[in-house]
């Protein structure tokens, strides 16, 4: 009989872009994402599920060997046993579902081994078979080969899962040869495993060809390191834009992992749609869209959209009335405020109400400390004619806001939950929405959160990504304005609603500086996010594992900020009308004489939240030495 040639499958015809155990890890993640609430507490992470599965595979192999077979197992048997171990109570059998998902994950990570193509060509005249030690049956393996469109006809696949025989013992070779009707001398085998594919085959008299085995660095432990390489997208420095782009690449994990955590939370909690709040949400949503278009999770990704909101756009609409108890939601944050700033915050024209200011001798420009205690303000809040007029304005604001949500987003004041995302820091827009939509449960996901000024509405809940208190109070607090600025889309802030549409306002200077400094940064962040997302397709992680990486990144940025980032930070101009009626602008650089004035620089630093940025921006290296020396002396003296 004419010779035949057989091929091992894994690392011979097919290669993976990851360690084989990471495919199993993806199946464990699938179980978590879909069935977390049904799992026993000890199995609510992907690594304990993986370990349990491996233990079950080992037991199945031993049991089969004891029954007279080789030490092999079938994946469906493993999944059936796994279910019994990890779920709190018996559920409908999902073995076939898990197999289907694992096959889909294999499809995501596999590719044809380039090394095999010349071998196919050299032996094109021989009939071809596959002989594989694997826990999936021939039908599943054929599906994978067909998916890759392997360019040769495979007569039959001999899988150890079908026969409970393997190549390590030589028994699977013998079974294949018996069925095909050939002797070992008529058999060539190609494979990567030195023992199973080469030594054992040769010991049986089979001619062999060895392919290269791929090794992966993988430790199945929580918080294992990431190995993506952002530098592959770095640009050659030819302009300031290139520097900003490269700086953005370094910031990419902060943006991407925030979005990754949001999507995972939404999947686990069966959230149909995630609404990203403008402004920063217009940048955040791009990660959601990236993940949805190039899915690393292996399950359906919730839809996403933006909602055009701001504190100013939603606050007056959320008020029941103009009264001190209602306004305390504002004054708890801005305890000193002029009446002029109050009306700007409410987005209500003050002119029709000037006579009431005169009536109670209120200077609209004067900043009033603790307005709720001010006798003039108290009298104003009791004036029935004033209240009737201003409450009509507030009612109109509410009507306009509700019309926007209904017409533009199909969001009604019903019992359908609403899930929103914003940068932070106290979730006041979410609070406003909760008062605007009292029938809805409204969730909010934030980069980080600080203590709330106000009693939280009963129909809300809030989640924070950066939930480490030290990181929040040190790194984030120092760079809080930077973190807002780098996500600014330059589209302006919402000031109100009219005819079912949002009214937005952006200062020309703000738009110009965003275009000059922030857009190149964001381009770098998004390019880096694509690299990370591609990596996450092949290497499953739980979202919580990303946090330490982000914490380390924030620490590095705070202590040693790139000059390009600092330049972008000090270019800052954006609308902060709410509460203050002002624009935020950073200071200009110090003059040479000011830099030499140690006392002036020291006094500025005392009030500067991000001291390292100020020092870098103004080339005040000597201040670092002074600060380090001061810190050293305090440690010696035992002071904090």
N, C-alpha and C positions, 0 to 999 in steps of 0.2 A: 504493500500500500504506500501511496505517496506520503511524504512527511506532512505533518501539520505543525503550526506554531501557536502556542498559547501565551497569553499575556496576563500578568498581574494587572489589577486595575489602579489601585491607589499608589501614587508616586511613580507610576509606570505609563499608563495611558492618561490618567487624570492626575492633576496636581491641585492642591488647595492653596489659597492665599493666607491660610492661618493653620494653627495646630488643630489636629482632629478633635481634641477635647473641646475646642472652642465652638465647634458645631453642636456638640452635646450641650454646651453652656447656653447656646442660643435657644435650644429646646427648653432648658430649665427656665430661661427668661420668659419664654412664651407661656409656660405654666404660671409663672408669677403674674404676668400682665393680665392673663385671662381669668385666673382662678385664685388670686391671692386670698380673698375672703373665705375660701373653703379649705385653705391649707392649715395644717397644724402650725403652731407658733414657731417651732424649731425648724420649719422648712420654708420660712419666708425670706430666704435669700438664695440666689442662684447657685452658690457654691455648695451649700449643704444638700441641695437637690442633686447636683452633679455627683457629689461624693456618694450619696445614697444610690444613685443609678450605677455608678461604677462598682459599688459593693454588691449590688444585685446581679450585675453581669458576671462578676467573679463567682458568686454562688450558683448561678445558672450553669456556668461552664463546669464547675465541679460536679454538680448534680448530673449533668449529661454524661460526663466522663464516668461517673460511678455507675450509670445505666448502660455502659458499654460503648458509648460514642467517644469522639474526641472532645477536648475541652473547648467547646464552642457554644454559642447561644443565639437565640432569635430575638430580634429587637421587639417584636410584639409581645413576646413572653416577658421581656424585661419591663416594658411599659405597663403591662397588667399588674405585675408585682409592685412596681413603683407607685402606682395609684393607691394601692392598699396601704402603703407605708406613709405617704405624705399627706393624704387628705384626712380631715377631721372625721368624716363619715363617708359611707359608701356612696359613690356617684356613678352616673352612667358611664360605661366604658369609653374612654377617649383615646385608646391605643392607636386606632387608625388615624385619628386626628393628629396625634403627636408624630406619627410616622410621616404623614403628609407634610407637616410643618418642617420636620427635619430634612426631608427630601428637598423642600423649597430652599432651606438654608444652604444645603449642599450646592444647589444650583447657583446661589449667590456667590459662593466662594471658589468654585472650581473652574479650571481651564484645561485645555489639551496640552499635555507635556510636549514642548517643541522637539524634545529629544527622540520622541517615538516616531515622528513622521518619516525620517530616513529609514527606520527599521520596517515600517509599513511598506515603504517603496521597495526596499531590498527583497522582501519576502512576499511581494504582491501575488506571486503565483501559488502560494500555499493557502489552504483553508485556515481560518483564524478562529480561536476560541479564547475565552477568558477563564482564568482560574483564580479565585479571590478568597482570602480569609477575611470575612466581614459579616457583621450581624444583620445586614439587610439581604433579602432574597434576590434571586436573579431578576425578577420582574422590576424591582426598585432600582437595581444597578443598571438595567437596560434603559430605564427612564432617564437616568443621568447621562448615559452614553449618547442616547438619542438627542437629549437636550443640547449637548455639545456638538452634535452632528459629526461624530467621529467618522473620518473619511474612509472607513473600510467596513466590509460586512463581517459581523461577528456571528458565527454559526450557532454558538450556544455559550451561555455563561454558567460556570460551575461555582456556586457560592457555598461557602462553608455553612451558612445559615440554613440552606436547603437540605444538606446531607448530614449535618453535625459531624463532618469530617474536615480536616484541615491539611494544609501543605506542610505544617511543622512536623507532622507525623509521617508525611508522605502519602497518607491514605486518600486525600482528595485527588492527587495526581493519578493514583491507581484507579480510582473510581472513574475519572474522566477517560483515561486510556481504555478501560474496559468497555465503557459505553460507546466510545468512538470506534473502537476496534483496532487499536494500534499498539505497537510495542514501544518501550522507552526509546529504542534506537530510532524510531520514526517521529520522535517528539522533540521540538525545540521550545524552550520556555524563556520568557523575558520578564524580568522583575527587578525590584530595587533592594529587597531584603536579603542580606548576605546569607543568612541561615536558611529561611524558608524557600526563597526563590532560587538560590544558587547551590548551596552545599547539599541540601536535602535532595533537590532535583538531580544534581550530579551523582549523588550516591545511588540513585535509582537508574542511572544510565541515560538521563535526559541531557541533551545539549542545552547550554544556558547562555543568555546574554544579560548582562547587568546594566541597569539604568541608575542614575544618580538619585540618591535619597535626599530629600529636603528636611533640614532640621529647623525647628522653631523654638524660640525661647518662651516657654509658657509655664507659669506656676499657678495652679488653680486656687488662688487665695484672694480674699477680698482686699481691695485697694492695691491690686497689682499695678505696676507702672504702665504708663502709656508710652508707645513707641512711634507715634506719628512724627513726621519731619516737616515742619513748616518752612524750613529754609529753602526747600525746592522751589518755592514760589517767589523767593526774594528777587527784587529787581536790581539791576546794575544802577548805581547811583549816578544819574545824569542831571537830576533836578531835585528841587525841594519836594515835589510830589512823590518822587521815588523814595525819598527818606521817610515821608509820612506813610506811604504804602507799606514799607517794611516795618515801620513801627506798629501799624495796624495789624500786620501778621502776628506780631508778638502778643497783641491783645485779643486775638481771635478766640482763644479758649474761654475767656470771660464771657464773650457774647454767645458762643456756640453752646457751652455747657448750661448756661441759663436756659436757653431754648430747649435743649435736650431734656432738662429736668421738667420743664413745663409740659412738654409732649408726653413724657412718661407718666406724669401725674394725671394728665387728661385721659390717657388710655386706661390706666388702672381704675379711675373713678367714673368711667363710662360717660365722659363729657362729650357731647356731640359737636360743640363748636367753641372755640376759644376766641374771645374778643380782645384785641390788643388796643390799649388806650393811646391815643395820640398825646404827645408828640413822639416820645421815645419808642412807643409801640410800633411805629412805622418802620423802625429799624429792626426791632425784635421779631416782627412777623416774618421777616425774610429768612430767619433760621427755621421757623415753623414750615414755611413754604419749601425750603431746601430739603428738610427732613421728609416732607410729604412726597416730594418729587423723586427723591433718591433714598427710599425708606431703609433705615438701618435696624428697625424694630421687628420687622417680619409680621406685624399685625396691622390692621387698618388704622390709619392716622386720622384723628378728628379734623374737621374743617376749621378754617380760621378766617377772621376778618378784622378790620379795624373799626373802632367807634371813635368818632371825633368828639372828644371831651376835653375839658380842662376844669380846674377848680373854679375859675371865673365863670365858665360857661354853664356849670351845673349847680353852683351854690345857690344863687337866688331862686332858681327853679325848684330847688329842693326844700325851700323854706315853707313852713305852714303859714307863716305870717311875719310881719315886721314886729318883732318883740325882743326884749332883752334875753329871755330864755333861749329863743331861737338863734339870736346873734351871738350868744356865748360860744356856739360851735366855731365861730370865726375868732372871737376875742380871746378865747382860751389859747390861741396860737399867736395872735397879734394883740398883745395887751396894751400897746400904745398905738393909737390910730386917729387920724383926722377924719372929720365927716366927709371931706372931699375924697379921701382914699376909700372910705366905706362905700360911697356911691359908685366909685370906679370899680370896686370889687364886685358890687352887685350888678354892674353893667347897666345902671339906670341913670338917665340924664338928670342932673341935679337942678337944672334951671327951674322947672315947674315947682320945686320945693324950696326955693330960696327964701320965700316969704316966711316959711315956718322957722328957718334958721334965724332970720332977723327977729321973729316973734319971741324966740327964747334966747336971743343974744348969743348965738353960737357962732364962733369964728371957724369957718369951714376949713381954714388952713392950719389951725392949731392942732397939734398932736395931743390927744387926750389919753392920759394914763388911766387904765382900768375904766373904760367908758361906761360900763354897767353901773358904776358907783356915782357917775357924774350926774348932778341934779338936773342939769339942762337936758341931758340925753334922756333921763327918766321922764321928764315932763313931755318931751317930744314924743316918746313912745306911748304916752297916754292921750295925745291929741287925736280925737276921733276923726276930724276932717283930714288930717295928715295921713292917718292910718288907712282911711278908706281909699285915698288916692294911691298911696304906695303899695297897698295890698293888691290893688288892681294891676299894677305893674308886675308884681311878683306872680300873680295868677297868670298873666300873659306870658311871662318867662316860662312858667311851668307848661303851659299849653304849647308854646313854640318848641320846647325841648321834647315833649312827648310826641309831637308831630314829626320831628326829625327822626326819632327812634322808630316810629311806626312806618313812615314812608321810606326812609333810607335803609333801615336795617331789619324791618319786620319784627321789632321788639316791642311787645305790648306789656301792659301792667297786668299780667296773668300769673299763673303759678308755675310757668316754665322757668327752670333755673337759668341764671346768667353767670358765666365764668369769664373774668377779665384779668388782664395782665398789665402791670405798670411797673415803672422803675422803683417806686417807693415814694415817700419814706414812712408815711403814716396811713396811707390809704384813704385820704380824705375825699377823693373823687368817688371812690367806691361807696363811702358813707353817703355822699350826696345821691348817688344812684339808688341806694337802699331806701332813702326817704322818698325819692321820686317814684320808685316801683315797690311799694310796701308789700305787695302780694308775692314778690319773687324772693327766692333764696339767691343771694349774690355772693359769689366767691371771688377772691382776689389772690393772684400770685405775684410776688414782688422780688426784686433783686435782694433787698433787705428791708427790714421794718424796725422802727424805733417805737418807744413807748407812745401810746395813743394819748392825745390831749383830751379827747371826748369819750363819753360813754358810747360803746359800740352798738349800732343798731342790731336788734335781735335777729334780723334776717341776713346777717353777713357772717363770713368766716374768711380768715386771711392766712396765707402761707408765705414763708420767707425762704428764699434760696440760700443766701449767705446768713446762716443762723448761728454762727459762732460769735459769741458775745464780744470776745477780744478783737476779732477781725472787724466786726461791726463798729465797735467804739474807737478803734485805733485807725486801721487802714481806711475803711470806708468813710468814717466821719471826716478824716483828713482830706479825702479826695472826692467828697460828695458832689461838688460842683463839676469836677472833671467827668465823673461818671454820667452826669446828666448831659454834659456838653458833647461827649464823643458819640452819643446816640442821636443827637439832634439832626432831624432830616431837613431843617431849613424851611419848613412849610408853614411856620408860624403857629400861634396859639389860637385856640377857639375862644372867641369872645361872646358868642351867643348863637341863637338859631333864628332862622326866618324862612317861612314858606317851605318847611320840611328840609332845609339845608343848613349846614353849619357855616357860620361866619368866622373867618380866620384872619388873623392880623400878624404880619411879620415885618419887623423893621428892616429896611433895605440893607443896613449895615450888617445885621444878623445874617441875612441870606448870603450876602457877599462873602462874609468870613467863613460861613459854613462851607461854601463852595471852594474857598481857598484852602482851608485847613482840615475840615472835618470829612469832606467827601473822600479825599485820598486815603485818610485813615480808615474810613468805613469800607472802602474798596479792598484794603488790605485785610481787614477783619473778615470780610465775606469770602475772600479768596482762601484765607486760612481755615474758615469754617467748612469750606468744601473739602479740604484735605482731611480734616478731622472726621467729617461725616462719612467719607469714603472708608476711612480706617475703622469707624464704629460699625460699619456693615459687616466686617469680617471678624471683629473682636468685641464680643458682647460685654458690656459693663452695666451695672445698675447705676442709675443716675446719681445716687448718693456718693458713689465712688469718685465722682468728678470733683467733689468739693475741695479736697485737700490740694489738688493741683491748682485750683483757682485761688485758694488761700495763699499758696506759695507765690503765685504770680502777683497777687495784690501786694504782698510784702515786698517783693522785688521792685515793683513799680514805685511804691511809696518811698523806699529808702534810696533807690538809685534810678530816678526817673530819666528816660531818654530825653535829650534836649528838644527833639522834634515834638514830643508830646507836651513838654512844658511850654513850648512856643504856641501850640494850639490852645493850651489851657489859658494862657495869658492873652489870647486874642478874643476871649469870650465876650459875647454880647448877646443877651437874650431877654425876652419879655418876661418880667415877673410882676405884672400889674396886680395880681391877686394879693390883697392884704397891704401892699406897699405903694401901689400905683407908680412903680419905678421899673427901669430896665437895669439888669445886672451887667456891669462892665468891670473887667479886671484893671488893676493899676498899671501905669506905665513903668518902664524900667527906671531904676535909681540912676541919678547922675553920678559922675565920678567922685565928686565931693561927698555926696550922700553915702556912697559905698565905703568911703574911708571913715565915716562917722560911726564908730562902733556902737555908741549909745543909741543913735537913731536906729541902726539896723537891729540892735537887740530889742528895742521897744516895738518895732514893727513885727519882729518874729514872735513876740509874746502874743500878739493878736492874730497871727497868721496860722490857720489850721494846718496847712501843708507846708511845713517849714523847709523841707528838702527841696520842694519846688521853687520856693522863693530864693533860696540860696543858689540853686542851679541857674535860674532865670537871670539873676543879677551877678553871676560869677563871684560869689562871696565864699570861696573855698575856705578862707580863714575862719569863717563862722562855724564851719563844721568842726574845726580843731577846738574852738572855744567850747562848743556844745559838748563834744566828747570829753574834754578836760573837766568840764563842770559835772558831767554825769559820773566820771571817774571819782572825783572828790566826794560826791554825794554817796557813792557806794562805800567808799572808805569810812565815811562818817555814819554809815548805816541808815541813810535817809533815802526815801523813795523819790 
